[in-house]
């Protein structure tokens, strides 16, 4: 039967001890020999070719210097440029004082813990040994953002588990179970971005493994440039309704300020009350009066601004304007003396 260990395909082949009536010794022997080390997947080599990635994959400072990609004062860097000398005993480079260099951890296979104890078909009193095994898997860093360490070549290898029956405080060996687990033979650094991941606003730069904005946009207050959207956004987005509910005001992302929510009649599916708009106009009139404004037409101006650009208000704020004058402005009459923007 086939078991799944951590999203890995694991083939379980029971091999029972002598005296078992389920399988013969010949069947057990042939089963263990199947696929002991079989290449099951070879990833296409699409490694990210970059000098810094090659440097990150160097296993030591000696190997890093041997790449001949590090420079000092217009010449290829040497151990002397680092103030280091070779230790006669170990053969490794040491800096003054006898201290060694940090050991890098580039993109290479290394032993990682894989659980293999989820064995189906065992009795409630049975356990397997071991429950965790070490399997070579890719790990380490590539040194560049968005570049990931992934397997280049994979193989499946057989690992034998032992079934143990727990009974009366003792442990009895029942049989062996060969399981097939994927291991990584070699690794490579691959760019994890694509046109799809960069989204509709940015362009995918495969050479730098980055998402870049196609054009430079100049923004003016109260807006600022956003590298995420490649455009201009409001510097500050306000919460127009302190309670977080529907108070008749919404944030206007064009003007970057709170604005009257567009009002619709109930027949249009509107959910903002007319009183919200009227209250807004009253507040604005009070503000202008407090500033000492002597503009007698301010109320009508605010009304026209609110109606034409934002929605519906009561005609009581129209001052001396008549219904016919509002119709001339292109507004549509609604019930109860209200007017709607066409």
VEXZALUM-400541 format. One record per residue (C-alpha): residue number from 1; x, y, z. Coordinates in Angstrom, 3 decimals. Each point is the difference from the previous one (the first is absolute). Layout:
# VEXZALUM-400541
ATOM	NUM	X	Y	Z
...
END
This chain:
# VEXZALUM-400541
ATOM	1	0.000	0.000	0.000
ATOM	2	1.012	3.628	-0.458
ATOM	3	0.541	2.354	2.927
ATOM	4	0.309	3.788	-0.016
ATOM	5	2.647	1.477	2.328
ATOM	6	-0.029	3.795	-0.021
ATOM	7	-1.219	0.178	-3.602
ATOM	8	2.561	-2.588	-1.051
ATOM	9	-0.972	-3.151	-1.807
ATOM	10	1.169	-2.842	2.222
ATOM	11	-0.435	-3.591	-1.144
ATOM	12	-0.540	-2.449	2.837
ATOM	13	0.862	-3.637	-0.663
ATOM	14	-0.523	-2.312	2.991
ATOM	15	2.769	-2.491	0.594
ATOM	16	-1.014	-2.328	2.809
ATOM	17	2.167	-2.194	2.158
ATOM	18	0.442	-3.725	-0.614
ATOM	19	-3.125	-2.059	0.601
ATOM	20	-2.322	2.618	-1.539
ATOM	21	-2.812	-1.339	-2.180
ATOM	22	-0.485	3.288	-1.917
ATOM	23	3.173	0.049	-2.113
ATOM	24	2.736	-2.411	-0.915
ATOM	25	3.670	0.659	0.619
ATOM	26	0.547	0.266	-3.752
ATOM	27	-2.662	2.746	-0.266
ATOM	28	1.567	1.904	2.879
ATOM	29	3.471	-0.135	-1.522
ATOM	30	-1.085	1.280	-3.402
ATOM	31	-2.123	2.759	1.513
ATOM	32	2.900	1.484	1.955
ATOM	33	2.182	0.208	-3.090
ATOM	34	-2.486	2.037	-2.054
ATOM	35	0.927	3.648	-0.617
ATOM	36	2.815	0.170	2.509
ATOM	37	1.311	3.158	-1.719
ATOM	38	-2.006	1.108	-3.019
ATOM	39	-0.003	3.422	-1.625
ATOM	40	-3.651	1.047	-0.127
ATOM	41	0.200	3.643	-0.958
ATOM	42	2.498	2.259	-1.688
ATOM	43	-0.813	3.664	0.258
ATOM	44	0.734	2.155	-3.038
ATOM	45	3.115	2.043	0.653
ATOM	46	-1.281	3.567	0.224
ATOM	47	2.415	1.182	2.664
ATOM	48	0.347	3.715	0.645
ATOM	49	3.440	0.952	-1.360
ATOM	50	1.417	2.806	2.095
ATOM	51	3.541	0.564	1.357
ATOM	52	-1.301	0.616	3.498
ATOM	53	-1.949	-3.266	-0.056
ATOM	54	3.176	-1.842	-1.018
ATOM	55	1.808	1.671	2.880
ATOM	56	-2.740	-1.007	2.453
ATOM	57	0.321	-3.626	-1.100
ATOM	58	3.739	-0.107	0.712
ATOM	59	0.565	-2.472	2.840
ATOM	60	2.950	1.874	1.538
ATOM	61	1.947	3.246	-0.177
ATOM	62	2.690	-1.869	-1.924
ATOM	63	-2.541	-1.044	-2.641
ATOM	64	-1.433	3.515	-0.091
ATOM	65	3.414	1.523	-0.757
ATOM	66	0.634	-2.669	-2.642
ATOM	67	-3.030	1.216	-1.974
ATOM	68	2.013	3.118	-0.941
ATOM	69	-3.050	2.241	0.215
ATOM	70	1.086	1.984	3.093
ATOM	71	2.202	3.060	-0.528
ATOM	72	2.138	2.266	2.148
ATOM	73	1.587	3.205	-1.358
ATOM	74	-0.481	-1.012	-3.646
ATOM	75	1.452	-3.479	0.439
ATOM	76	-1.483	-3.389	0.845
ATOM	77	-0.253	-0.294	3.768
ATOM	78	2.325	-2.369	1.835
ATOM	79	0.263	-1.334	3.533
ATOM	80	2.521	2.729	0.787
ATOM	81	-2.612	2.634	-0.872
ATOM	82	-2.145	-1.488	2.748
ATOM	83	2.855	-0.001	2.485
ATOM	84	-0.021	-3.796	0.022
ATOM	85	2.626	-2.694	-0.279
ATOM	86	-0.123	-3.759	-0.404
ATOM	87	0.237	-2.070	3.148
ATOM	88	2.717	-2.622	-0.290
ATOM	89	-1.935	-2.581	1.999
ATOM	90	-3.481	0.195	-1.486
ATOM	91	0.822	1.600	-3.335
ATOM	92	-2.824	2.495	0.531
ATOM	93	0.204	3.764	-0.204
ATOM	94	0.088	1.762	3.358
ATOM	95	-0.106	3.694	0.748
ATOM	96	2.418	1.635	2.395
ATOM	97	-0.459	-1.409	3.472
ATOM	98	-0.639	-3.506	-1.297
ATOM	99	-3.716	0.398	-0.600
ATOM	100	-1.659	-1.764	-2.900
ATOM	101	-2.523	1.279	-2.519
ATOM	102	-3.724	-0.617	0.319
ATOM	103	-1.180	-3.185	-1.672
ATOM	104	-2.517	0.843	-2.754
ATOM	105	-3.249	-1.853	-0.480
ATOM	106	-0.829	0.295	-3.678
ATOM	107	-2.552	-1.822	-2.113
ATOM	108	0.952	-3.659	0.531
ATOM	109	-1.662	-3.253	1.129
ATOM	110	0.177	-0.589	3.738
ATOM	111	-1.569	-2.515	2.361
ATOM	112	-3.486	0.987	1.060
ATOM	113	-2.432	-1.793	2.271
ATOM	114	-2.856	-1.866	-1.703
ATOM	115	-2.687	-1.785	2.017
ATOM	116	-0.833	-3.507	-1.216
ATOM	117	-2.159	-1.210	2.882
ATOM	118	-3.388	0.441	-1.673
ATOM	119	-0.124	-3.663	-0.985
ATOM	120	-3.444	-1.160	-1.027
ATOM	121	-1.084	-3.563	0.617
ATOM	122	1.771	-0.448	3.324
ATOM	123	-1.889	-1.208	3.031
ATOM	124	-0.738	2.369	2.852
ATOM	125	2.752	-1.610	2.080
ATOM	126	2.702	0.183	-2.694
ATOM	127	2.678	2.642	-0.496
ATOM	128	2.758	0.496	-2.556
ATOM	129	3.655	0.752	0.584
ATOM	130	1.287	2.535	-0.823
ATOM	131	-2.819	2.518	-0.226
ATOM	132	2.204	2.793	-1.375
ATOM	133	2.817	-0.399	-2.521
ATOM	134	2.613	2.282	-1.514
ATOM	135	-0.437	0.637	-3.720
ATOM	136	2.103	2.331	-2.197
ATOM	137	-2.138	2.983	-1.004
ATOM	138	0.870	3.347	-1.584
ATOM	139	0.553	2.926	2.323
ATOM	140	2.150	3.036	0.598
ATOM	141	-0.133	3.471	-1.490
ATOM	142	0.665	1.341	-3.480
ATOM	143	0.756	3.525	1.205
ATOM	144	-2.408	1.914	-2.255
ATOM	145	-3.614	0.934	0.805
ATOM	146	-2.645	-2.081	-1.803
ATOM	147	2.576	-2.647	-1.018
ATOM	148	-0.790	-3.384	1.568
ATOM	149	2.045	-3.141	0.587
ATOM	150	-1.826	-2.896	-1.696
ATOM	151	0.857	-3.592	-1.020
ATOM	152	1.745	-0.507	-3.318
ATOM	153	0.145	-3.804	0.100
ATOM	154	-2.120	-2.313	2.158
ATOM	155	0.173	-3.694	0.799
ATOM	156	-2.028	-2.495	2.008
ATOM	157	1.794	-2.144	2.517
ATOM	158	-1.181	-2.943	2.100
ATOM	159	0.138	0.267	3.799
ATOM	160	-0.906	-3.035	2.116
ATOM	161	-2.187	0.450	3.075
ATOM	162	-0.592	-2.582	2.726
ATOM	163	-3.481	-0.801	1.299
ATOM	164	-0.110	-0.563	3.742
ATOM	165	-2.988	-1.399	1.907
ATOM	166	-0.561	1.567	3.422
ATOM	167	-1.454	-2.579	2.384
ATOM	168	0.119	-0.491	3.752
ATOM	169	2.700	2.597	0.463
ATOM	170	2.251	-1.788	-2.491
ATOM	171	0.916	0.581	-3.641
ATOM	172	-0.027	-2.763	-2.605
ATOM	173	1.430	0.317	-3.489
ATOM	174	-2.698	-0.788	-2.566
ATOM	175	1.625	0.770	-3.351
ATOM	176	1.755	2.542	-2.187
ATOM	177	-1.542	2.568	-2.308
ATOM	178	2.023	1.510	-2.856
ATOM	179	-1.268	3.492	-0.817
ATOM	180	0.970	2.074	-3.010
ATOM	181	0.739	3.671	0.702
ATOM	182	1.060	2.820	-2.318
ATOM	183	3.450	1.468	0.503
ATOM	184	1.669	2.924	-1.753
ATOM	185	3.249	-0.687	-1.828
ATOM	186	0.841	3.555	-1.084
ATOM	187	-1.487	3.473	0.360
ATOM	188	-0.173	3.234	-1.959
ATOM	189	-0.968	3.618	0.569
ATOM	190	-3.092	0.932	-2.011
ATOM	191	-1.869	3.286	-0.278
ATOM	192	-3.346	-0.362	1.735
ATOM	193	-1.696	2.856	-1.875
ATOM	194	-1.930	0.028	-3.280
ATOM	195	-2.230	2.270	-2.065
ATOM	196	-3.010	-1.299	1.912
ATOM	197	1.549	0.596	3.425
ATOM	198	1.061	3.539	-0.918
ATOM	199	-3.633	0.886	-0.647
ATOM	200	-1.658	2.366	-2.458
ATOM	201	1.896	3.166	0.988
ATOM	202	3.605	-1.219	-0.114
ATOM	203	2.314	-1.618	-2.522
ATOM	204	2.000	-3.150	0.718
ATOM	205	3.768	0.564	-0.260
ATOM	206	1.441	-3.494	-0.382
ATOM	207	3.618	1.209	0.006
ATOM	208	-0.370	1.589	3.443
ATOM	209	-2.784	-2.314	1.219
ATOM	210	-2.143	2.959	0.967
ATOM	211	-3.272	1.749	-0.788
ATOM	212	0.487	3.555	-1.239
ATOM	213	-2.321	2.861	-0.890
ATOM	214	0.054	0.755	-3.744
ATOM	215	-0.153	3.793	0.369
ATOM	216	0.899	2.683	2.503
ATOM	217	-3.010	1.978	1.211
ATOM	218	0.199	3.458	1.599
ATOM	219	-2.477	0.437	2.865
ATOM	220	-1.131	3.154	1.776
ATOM	221	-1.483	0.540	3.486
ATOM	222	-2.184	-1.305	1.445
ATOM	223	1.166	-3.044	-1.952
ATOM	224	3.300	-1.846	-0.041
ATOM	225	1.614	-2.564	-2.259
ATOM	226	-0.602	-3.664	0.850
ATOM	227	2.542	-2.551	-1.286
ATOM	228	-2.567	-2.712	0.669
ATOM	229	-2.630	1.359	-2.399
ATOM	230	2.415	1.971	-2.223
ATOM	231	-2.287	3.013	0.382
ATOM	232	-1.126	2.809	2.275
ATOM	233	-1.878	-0.784	3.206
ATOM	234	-1.271	2.098	2.896
ATOM	235	2.629	0.678	2.654
ATOM	236	-2.610	-0.461	2.721
ATOM	237	-3.206	-2.033	-0.188
ATOM	238	-2.475	1.227	2.609
ATOM	239	-2.730	-1.907	1.795
ATOM	240	-2.986	2.143	-0.928
ATOM	241	-2.445	-1.765	2.326
ATOM	242	1.450	-0.295	3.543
ATOM	243	-2.294	-2.889	0.859
ATOM	244	1.029	-1.845	-3.145
ATOM	245	-3.580	-0.168	-1.230
ATOM	246	-1.939	1.822	-2.697
ATOM	247	-0.183	3.666	1.012
ATOM	248	-0.597	1.464	-3.435
ATOM	249	3.647	0.869	-0.656
ATOM	250	2.682	-1.894	-1.918
ATOM	251	3.644	0.597	-0.714
ATOM	252	0.589	1.503	-3.426
ATOM	253	3.177	-1.501	-1.453
ATOM	254	0.115	2.707	-2.669
ATOM	255	-0.044	2.986	2.362
ATOM	256	1.471	-1.937	2.976
ATOM	257	-2.637	1.279	2.412
ATOM	258	-3.295	-1.043	1.476
ATOM	259	-2.905	0.686	-2.303
ATOM	260	-3.767	-0.311	0.015
ATOM	261	-1.016	-3.460	-1.075
ATOM	262	-1.962	0.012	-3.211
ATOM	263	-3.688	-0.239	0.917
ATOM	264	-2.488	-2.031	-2.009
ATOM	265	-3.728	-0.412	0.390
ATOM	266	-1.199	-3.220	1.606
ATOM	267	-1.194	-1.199	-3.397
ATOM	268	3.627	0.134	-1.171
ATOM	269	1.148	-2.135	2.910
ATOM	270	1.461	2.917	1.951
ATOM	271	0.772	-0.482	3.695
ATOM	272	1.189	3.474	1.051
ATOM	273	-2.633	2.150	1.669
ATOM	274	-0.957	3.428	-1.310
ATOM	275	0.495	1.421	3.489
ATOM	276	3.734	-0.742	-0.227
ATOM	277	0.363	2.287	-2.986
ATOM	278	-2.143	2.726	1.548
ATOM	279	2.040	-0.205	3.191
ATOM	280	3.190	0.335	-2.022
ATOM	281	-1.249	3.182	-1.643
ATOM	282	-1.024	1.431	3.356
ATOM	283	3.434	-0.722	1.413
ATOM	284	1.718	1.590	-2.973
ATOM	285	-2.190	3.091	0.262
ATOM	286	0.857	0.317	3.702
ATOM	287	3.692	-0.332	-0.783
ATOM	288	-0.151	2.739	-2.617
ATOM	289	-1.972	2.233	2.377
ATOM	290	2.622	-0.519	2.668
ATOM	291	2.655	1.150	-2.432
ATOM	292	-1.917	3.233	-0.471
ATOM	293	-0.901	-0.701	-3.593
ATOM	294	-2.437	2.572	-1.415
ATOM	295	-0.706	-1.994	-3.138
ATOM	296	-3.791	-0.213	0.003
ATOM	297	0.117	-2.432	-2.883
ATOM	298	2.179	-2.472	1.850
ATOM	299	-2.938	-2.198	0.930
ATOM	300	-1.235	-0.236	-3.557
ATOM	301	3.571	-0.547	-1.212
ATOM	302	0.488	-2.853	2.453
ATOM	303	-3.326	-1.449	-1.014
ATOM	304	0.849	0.104	-3.673
ATOM	305	3.420	-1.523	0.703
ATOM	306	-1.563	-2.764	2.052
ATOM	307	-2.836	-0.750	-2.389
ATOM	308	1.819	0.158	-3.303
ATOM	309	3.117	-1.873	1.119
ATOM	310	-1.124	-2.192	2.863
ATOM	311	-3.653	-0.923	-0.095
ATOM	312	-3.392	1.089	1.299
ATOM	313	-1.020	2.721	2.492
ATOM	314	-3.251	1.598	1.069
ATOM	315	-1.199	3.038	-1.945
ATOM	316	-0.324	1.945	3.271
ATOM	317	3.719	0.776	-0.384
ATOM	318	-0.518	1.438	-3.464
ATOM	319	-0.660	3.477	1.303
ATOM	320	-1.905	1.998	-2.576
ATOM	321	0.680	-2.512	-2.765
ATOM	322	-3.182	-1.466	-1.421
ATOM	323	-0.676	-3.482	-1.231
ATOM	324	0.349	1.170	-3.554
ATOM	325	3.484	1.374	0.684
ATOM	326	1.136	-3.325	1.436
ATOM	327	-1.435	-1.764	-3.050
ATOM	328	2.072	2.316	-2.156
ATOM	329	3.057	-1.280	1.832
ATOM	330	-0.805	-3.445	-1.359
ATOM	331	-1.334	-1.478	3.258
ATOM	332	-2.773	-2.564	0.141
ATOM	333	-2.967	0.682	2.338
ATOM	334	-0.686	-2.635	2.664
ATOM	335	-2.820	-0.290	2.501
ATOM	336	-0.231	2.287	3.061
ATOM	337	1.770	2.883	-1.706
ATOM	338	3.299	-1.818	-0.559
ATOM	339	2.213	0.136	-3.044
ATOM	340	2.376	-2.564	-1.411
ATOM	341	3.114	0.350	-2.136
ATOM	342	-0.679	-1.412	-3.473
END
